[in-house]
Amino acid sequence: MKKSVEEDVFIPLYPKSTVEDKSSLCSKFQERRFWSAVKLLSNILLWDGIVQEDTIRDLGLSKLLNRYLLLNLLNTPLGPDNIEKCSKVVASLPERWFQDLKSGSTLPELLNFCQHMLR
């Protein structure tokens, strides 16, 4: 999993003006790479309870979400596409990680993601 995150994930960052045109090759390529990384995130998080939680949170949240996916989300214009992307990320998070949290709080690794969603 670590090797996949470190060596296989690549999401190019293009100027917003380039990716706003959904029919452009740059936009299509960036979208495919984003969704591939979301699928990897989902697969990594499925190992929760089997592999140590610290390892899963480091690979899935600290490295994959915060390093790659969040940059793309910040570069995606606000609207339905961004909401769909955020929803898919949220859907992949193990519910048990949030059971003992106080209302209005989140995991430290999710602070930047939560701030983006609040916008």
C-alpha positions in Angstrom: 0.0 0.0 0.0 2.8 2.4 0.9 4.5 1.8 -2.4 1.3 2.4 -4.3 0.7 5.7 -2.5 4.3 6.9 -2.9 5.0 5.7 -6.4 1.8 5.2 -8.3 -0.4 8.2 -7.4 -0.1 11.1 -9.7 -2.7 13.8 -10.1 -1.5 16.7 -12.3 -2.5 20.2 -11.2 -3.5 22.4 -14.2 -4.7 26.0 -14.0 -8.4 26.3 -13.2 -9.0 27.8 -16.6 -7.8 24.6 -18.2 -9.9 22.2 -16.1 -13.1 24.2 -16.2 -13.6 22.9 -19.7 -14.7 19.4 -18.9 -14.2 18.3 -22.5 -10.4 19.2 -22.5 -7.9 16.4 -22.5 -6.2 17.9 -19.4 -9.5 17.9 -17.5 -10.4 14.4 -18.4 -6.9 13.1 -17.5 -6.9 14.9 -14.2 -10.4 13.5 -13.4 -9.3 9.9 -14.2 -6.3 10.3 -12.0 -8.3 11.8 -9.1 -10.9 9.0 -9.2 -8.1 6.4 -9.3 -6.6 7.9 -6.2 -10.1 7.9 -4.5 -10.4 4.2 -5.3 -7.0 3.6 -3.8 -8.0 5.6 -0.7 -11.2 3.5 -0.3 -9.2 0.2 -0.7 -6.6 1.3 1.9 -9.3 2.3 4.4 -10.9 -1.1 4.0 -7.9 -2.6 5.8 -8.9 -0.7 8.9 -9.2 -3.3 11.7 -6.7 -5.6 10.0 -3.7 -3.3 9.7 -2.7 -1.0 12.5 -5.0 2.1 12.6 -2.0 4.5 12.8 -0.6 3.0 9.5 -3.9 3.2 7.7 -4.5 6.8 8.9 -1.0 7.8 7.9 -1.2 6.3 4.4 -4.8 7.0 3.7 -5.3 10.4 5.3 -2.0 12.1 5.9 -0.4 11.0 2.6 -3.1 10.3 0.1 -5.9 12.6 1.1 -3.9 15.6 2.3 -1.0 15.3 -0.2 -2.9 14.5 -3.4 -6.7 14.5 -3.2 -7.1 17.7 -1.2 -5.0 19.7 -3.7 -7.3 18.6 -6.5 -10.4 19.4 -4.5 -9.0 22.9 -3.8 -8.4 23.3 -7.5 -11.9 22.1 -8.5 -14.5 24.9 -8.8 -17.1 24.9 -6.1 -20.3 23.2 -7.2 -21.8 19.8 -7.8 -18.5 18.2 -9.0 -16.7 19.2 -5.9 -19.5 18.0 -3.7 -19.5 14.6 -5.4 -15.8 14.3 -4.9 -16.0 15.2 -1.2 -18.9 12.8 -0.7 -17.0 9.9 -2.2 -14.0 10.6 0.2 -16.4 10.9 3.2 -18.1 7.6 2.2 -14.8 5.8 2.3 -14.0 6.8 5.9 -14.5 4.1 8.6 -17.4 5.1 10.9 -15.7 3.8 14.0 -13.1 6.5 13.7 -15.7 9.0 14.7 -17.7 7.2 17.4 -15.7 8.6 20.3 -15.3 12.1 19.0 -17.1 15.0 20.6 -19.7 16.8 18.6 -18.1 19.4 16.2 -14.7 17.8 16.3 -12.8 15.6 13.8 -9.6 13.7 13.4 -6.5 15.8 13.2 -5.7 14.4 9.8 -9.1 15.6 8.5 -8.9 19.3 9.6 -8.0 20.7 6.2 -10.5 18.6 4.4 -13.2 19.7 6.9 -12.3 23.3 6.4 -12.6 22.8 2.6 -16.1 21.2 3.0 -17.2 24.1 5.2 -16.4 26.5 2.4 
